[in-house]
Amino acid sequence: MRLQRWHRAAKMFPPTSPTSSPWSGRFAGSTVDLTEGMLRELDHRAARLNVSRQAVIKTMLRQVLDEGRGRRATSKKKAD
């Protein structure tokens, strides 16, 4: 029964090519070389949080970028 429902739903949403996907152009990949120690630390955090290594990297990177943005905004206000 579940399989039949899945097949009906799949017909309603046919596969699309990567170029016609609504997500195309919104994400870009990147390759980063990390030391073994950094990978171990990332894997440890990921295991502790029960998430993927990629989730840890994205979260940490977002935090650092947000902190940097906050510092720039603060320094601009002081300059005015």
Buried (B, 14 or more C-beta within 10 A) or exposed (E): EEEEEEEEEEEEEEEEEEEEEEEEEEEEEEEEEEEEEEEEEBEEBBEEEEEEBEEBBEEEEEEEEEEEEEEEEEEEEEEE
